[in-house]
Amino acid sequence: MTAPMTEGWPASAAAAARIATERYGPPDEASHNTLIWHDRAPWKRVVVSRTMVPHRFPREHLDVVRHVVDHPVPADRIGDLARFSGSVVYDRTRGELSSHCENEEGNILALNLAHDVVAHGMDVESARRRCHEAIETRDSPDRDPYLDALTFEPGHAPDPDEATIDGDLQDRLRQALGATDHKS
């Protein structure tokens, strides 16, 4: 099914698309560069891209698939996420936490550890060490359960922030821009 959609894609990106299609069915959106699945529990969104991003933590690989969940992150913990892994991204306005990696198992691991960092106060070095150690267990009888399923329940927590422009100025800006909807 994905073969025509991923024609010309690098092998690792095409393989990630095939695996996602086998697991979640046909994508909800498809373009020349990206396939997207929406609302495939536990994921809010799964995105496979033909663009491969080199990543060296915890070992060298190419990031091609992103998994997104709703998850609150306190503002004072956002920096810890960035120090934990550059592939873990928090969109505060939407309340979305995501990870991109070479496969779903890597994203599950990263999101579980990100949750531990922001919700349970795990320090960044401990999270990075656990990530490395978990990857080492991939093919062992003592496989780390953080590779297999989320250890938390995703929860919606958008943060639309606070207006810093007063209502009168907002109205004048809308009028100048020709907007008629006062919610834009």
PyMOL commands that set and color helices and strands:
alter all, ss='L'
color gray80, all
select helices_A, chain A and resi 11-24+75-84+104-120+124-136+145-147+167-177
alter helices_A, ss='H'
color red, helices_A
select strands_A, chain A and resi 29-30+34-40+43-55+61-70+88-91+96-101
alter strands_A, ss='S'
color yellow, strands_A
deselect
rebuild
show_as cartoon
